[in-house]
Amino acid sequence: MEKFIIEGPTRLCGDVNISGAKNAAVAIIPAALLVEGICTIENVPQISDVKISCEILKELGVKVEWLTPNTIRLDTTHINSTTAPIDMTSKFRASYYLIGSLLSRCHSAEVGSPGGCKIGARPIDQHIKGFEALGATVTVANGRISAKADKLVGTSIYLDTVSVGATINVMLAAVLAEGTTTIDNCAKEPHVVDVANFLNTMGADIRGAGTDLIKINGVKELKGNGTYSVVPDQIEAGTYLLAAMATKGDVTIHNCISKHLESLTSKIEEMGGHVEELPDDSIRVWTDERAKKCNIKTLPYPVFPTDLQPQAGVVLALADGTSILNENIWESRFQYTEELNKMGAHITAQGKTAVFEGVESLSGAPVSASDLRAGAALLIAGMAANGKTELSNIALIDRGYECIEEKFTKLGAKIKRVDVEE
Ligand code: EPZ
């Protein structure tokens, strides 16, 4: 087991390249199962959730070839199973996309219950509602989810809650269905649009992704033989910009889409930070003053993303004044605040609301990541804090960030990855 040893305080300065989006890549890789043949996917982040997705595809008979560290070629011509290994699917959330993909291509899917960050209940009732509306029979038993259909027929589906996972999964199941499907009250996140763009590149007929209503005209097959590049990671980009704010730094991120970051950059300006959009898909954020207090509410895109909430919490913990953070997506996404309080923060979290009484500085301490984004937040806190921070459970961070310590070290951070036995 590994941990990070972080020496602070550090003022982060310099340039960082943003990788492909985790939440797009972990959907596009299983979506390739809909293609009868070969597809090449570029800008794929080297993260553990991607690696395990590829291992599962191999188990299903897919030929997986890494052409470069960030480009994979998938040959799905000879799928020979529709049952994904339970021990592998329980390691991450996006394994649920195997259901929509295998149901669509093979009319049969069996996967273990999905794993993922412990940040709330995480039901999949809306996924199942969509599959059943298209004509599938879904059973959930013994830690497994199985879905079967003689045929899938297009229909109109209204999602009771705005869900990234359900929007993408039902879209996957509808691509090869007979007739037209409409999905209403959809999630509009950049990764939803990216999956639709990937499928359309491979021959699907999906319209309206990025709006509340998606329309899918079923097609006979996806021929593939195409190449698609994964969208830059909105959340990784935001993590580096908030790290600049927490360390009173000056950071320029490259290969990002500023439109995807508007809800964040407007909050950074409210906190007193300076934001400069640069011509070549880059954004610079800098400050040399203490952040100002600021209230934040998380909601589905395009409002402030829940996956940047813990990282923003570090800035609020060090801000001048009292800030309120409302987490409207997940029931228990404030576990990191207990760890920040060990570093000298003054945060009171209750249910979906946390009150941050800003402090002048944090001090290094042994802390532990409870989930992926909490881990990123504590890494930022360690860089801002005085002294040494020992951050454990960092395998959770490797699930979603490519080369995080190398990238932060390039910005001046002092981070060492050590084996606990050492
Ligand atoms: C995706 O999770 C992301 N994960 C999460 O990112 C992200 O926090 C979340 O969307 C919200 O943006 C991936 O893309 C792999 P949802 P997902 O379905 O799909 C309720 C990260 O850090 N709901 O949009 O699981 C649910 O309880 C991770 O990268 C139902 O009630 O989230 C929640 O309150 C963490 N029934 C809300 O909807 C359903 O069937 C949003 O969940 C599905 C969801």
Boltz pocket constraint, residues with backbone or C-beta under 6 A from the ligand:
constraints:
  - pocket:
      binder: B
      contacts: [[A, 22], [A, 23], [A, 26], [A, 93], [A, 94], [A, 117], [A, 120], [A, 121], [A, 122], [A, 123], [A, 124], [A, 125], [A, 126], [A, 127], [A, 128], [A, 161], [A, 162], [A, 163], [A, 164], [A, 165], [A, 166], [A, 187], [A, 306], [A, 307], [A, 328], [A, 329], [A, 330], [A, 372], [A, 373], [A, 400]]
      max_distance: 6.0
